[in-house]
Amino acid sequence: MKINFSKKIIKKINSKKVVISVIGLGYVGLPLCLALSKAKFKVFGIDNNAERIQLLKNKISYISTIKNSQIRNLDYKKFIPTNDFKEILNSDIIIICVPTPIDSRKKPNMKYVKNVVKQIDKYVKKFQTIIFECTSYPGTTEEYFLPIFKKKKFNVGKNIFLGYSPEREDPGNENYSILKNNLSKVVSGYSKNCRNIVKAIYEQVSNEVYSCNDIKTAEFTKLLENIYRSVNIGLINELHTVCKKMDINIFDAIKAAKTKPFGFNSFYPGPGVGGHCIPVDPYFLTYKAKQLGVNTKFIKLAGKINDNRPNEISKEILKYVKKHKLKKNILIMGITYKKNSDDLRESPILKVYNFLNKKIKNKILVCDPMLSNFTKKNLKNIKFVSLKELNSKKFFKRFDLCFIGSNHDTFNYKKITKNFKIIFDSRDSFDKLENKIKII
Ligand SMILES: NC(=O)c1ccc[n+]([C@@H]2O[C@H](COP(=O)([O-])OP(=O)(O)OC[C@H]3O[C@@H](n4cnc5c(N)ncnc54)[C@H](O)[C@@H]3O)[C@@H](O)[C@H]2O)c1
């Protein structure tokens, strides 16, 4: 009689008896560990960053959207942070959440994935399930993992299982998160058996799981979601440029358009795109499409428009400073790529800072309460001011203008309007429009 091992594994999942290794404990992997631990699984959190592992062992969070208390509440008999990849041997399910950036030529940089593949190759054994969660071009999961199984003469879908589930974590999103159990997940597998295991595991931490027919479709789905955002943001940024010439407030226009109950989804202009997803993911498809002889013109154009925003903004601020012969300092409020986040990756506001700092030396200061002291120490070339310093009226006198880069909730917008003569706002942060507020 042929044994269906996938059914046995699913039974083990449903009775919480599988051991899970999550590799890569960043914005995606750490919340996933927390969610799986909360769901009563034994979890090895594996990361090659020794400092991060030590912080977790000391029950300290290094991600601002995860509180220390959430880490302290973990059952450390069941959550084991480690940099020892040998724990893969003691795991039934291995989930991979390492970075997938692009290089300076906007080509996929797969070095982190390759490193993990090496470790999997060393320790993988029969009856394990490997799930890839990283964003990449369609075909990546099979391209990187099938050769390992082939070499070891494993039979995929029978005695080894492979799947892909794109990540949707949006750090700082107060409504949807894997930790709230309401982040719908897309799952896929190399075969039906593989897919059923992947589905069973994510059903433990998500209220809605959608199965794709194959891995490539699930990989493409993630790119589709982010390319959709990128091109719409590119479009609204272009429309914003047109609106300014026409003396139209685009934010009012969007408010009005939103009253249509169908056929319109709102996107907002801003200083450009940042983080590990929108400025990066579209190029994974562009790369693969090029190999297949397709030029993704639309995707590249949106990327170009979004990439150019920090430049446009910087030039507009500089022009104003020169025209009015301003001599005092400029304050950038919020330098992370989005509201209420500590994520600086690909931040367009950092690009505005670098541009202005080159042109107006030693006069650009930054206030960002979301950044930890540790991060600030590493940004040696930036002069930071604290929120506390902004409490003194005297302090404001040192500035000619401020630029709202990221509209964190911790900023006191009333105070900002009261104390700055000119405010350049890239985020529609103020309720009331006054002459001093310039939408940029
Ligand atoms: N950040 C997001 O909001 C987000 C959202 C959706 C999808 N994703 C995707 O999820 C994946 C992970 O992104 P992230 O934002 O969590 O990255 P991150 O940089 O926050 O974290 C990655 C972690 O992996 C660790 N790491 C790197 N190489 C490793 C290796 N060889 N072995 C073990 N650990 C290693 C790093 O030390 C780091 O702790 C990426 O593919 C990304 O595109 C990210």
The ligand as a MOL file (V3000), in Angstrom:
LIG
                    3D

  0  0  0     0  0            999 V3000
M  V30 BEGIN CTAB
M  V30 COUNTS 44 48 0 0 0
M  V30 BEGIN ATOM
M  V30 1 N 9.3220 44.3990 4.2350 0
M  V30 2 C 8.1480 44.2160 3.7020 0
M  V30 3 O 7.2380 44.9780 3.9630 0
M  V30 4 C 7.8760 43.0580 2.7500 0
M  V30 5 C 6.5590 42.8440 2.3360 0
M  V30 6 C 6.2760 41.8150 1.4730 0
M  V30 7 C 7.2960 40.9890 1.0220 0
M  V30 8 N 8.5870 41.1950 1.4240 0 CHG=1
M  V30 9 C 9.5980 40.2690 0.9390 0
M  V30 10 O 9.9950 39.4220 2.0320 0
M  V30 11 C 11.3750 39.0970 1.9290 0
M  V30 12 C 12.0690 39.5120 3.2100 0
M  V30 13 O 11.9930 40.9050 3.3490 0
M  V30 14 P 12.1910 41.6550 4.7370 0
M  V30 15 O 11.6380 43.0070 4.5390 0
M  V30 16 O 11.7000 40.8340 5.8620 0 CHG=-1
M  V30 17 O 13.7770 41.7230 4.8010 0
M  V30 18 P 14.6580 42.2310 6.0400 0
M  V30 19 O 15.8790 42.8160 5.4600 0
M  V30 20 O 13.8220 43.0460 6.9750 0
M  V30 21 O 15.0160 40.8920 6.8100 0
M  V30 22 C 15.7320 39.8740 6.2660 0
M  V30 23 C 16.4340 39.1150 7.3720 0
M  V30 24 O 17.1200 38.0220 6.7550 0
M  V30 25 C 18.3880 37.9000 7.3580 0
M  V30 26 N 19.2600 37.1810 6.4170 0
M  V30 27 C 19.8630 37.6440 5.2850 0
M  V30 28 N 20.5270 36.6320 4.6830 0
M  V30 29 C 20.3470 35.5310 5.4490 0
M  V30 30 C 20.8040 34.2040 5.3720 0
M  V30 31 N 21.5710 33.7940 4.3720 0
M  V30 32 N 20.4330 33.3560 6.3340 0
M  V30 33 C 19.6710 33.7510 7.3750 0
M  V30 34 N 19.2010 35.0040 7.5030 0
M  V30 35 C 19.5430 35.8800 6.5600 0
M  V30 36 C 18.8260 39.3230 7.6600 0
M  V30 37 O 19.8130 39.3480 8.6600 0
M  V30 38 C 17.4760 39.9420 8.1030 0
M  V30 39 O 17.3050 39.8020 9.4970 0
M  V30 40 C 11.8810 39.8210 0.6720 0
M  V30 41 O 11.8390 38.9440 -0.4060 0
M  V30 42 C 10.8710 40.9280 0.4630 0
M  V30 43 O 10.7740 41.3210 -0.8800 0
M  V30 44 C 8.8840 42.2110 2.2700 0
M  V30 END ATOM
M  V30 BEGIN BOND
M  V30 1 1 1 2
M  V30 2 2 2 3
M  V30 3 1 2 4
M  V30 4 1 4 5
M  V30 5 2 4 44
M  V30 6 2 5 6
M  V30 7 1 6 7
M  V30 8 2 7 8
M  V30 9 1 8 9
M  V30 10 1 8 44
M  V30 11 1 9 10
M  V30 12 1 9 42
M  V30 13 1 10 11
M  V30 14 1 11 12
M  V30 15 1 11 40
M  V30 16 1 12 13
M  V30 17 1 13 14
M  V30 18 2 14 15
M  V30 19 1 14 16
M  V30 20 1 14 17
M  V30 21 1 17 18
M  V30 22 2 18 19
M  V30 23 1 18 20
M  V30 24 1 18 21
M  V30 25 1 21 22
M  V30 26 1 22 23
M  V30 27 1 23 24
M  V30 28 1 23 38
M  V30 29 1 24 25
M  V30 30 1 25 26
M  V30 31 1 25 36
M  V30 32 1 26 27
M  V30 33 1 26 35
M  V30 34 2 27 28
M  V30 35 1 28 29
M  V30 36 1 29 30
M  V30 37 2 29 35
M  V30 38 1 30 31
M  V30 39 2 30 32
M  V30 40 1 32 33
M  V30 41 2 33 34
M  V30 42 1 34 35
M  V30 43 1 36 37
M  V30 44 1 36 38
M  V30 45 1 38 39
M  V30 46 1 40 41
M  V30 47 1 40 42
M  V30 48 1 42 43
M  V30 END BOND
M  V30 END CTAB
M  END
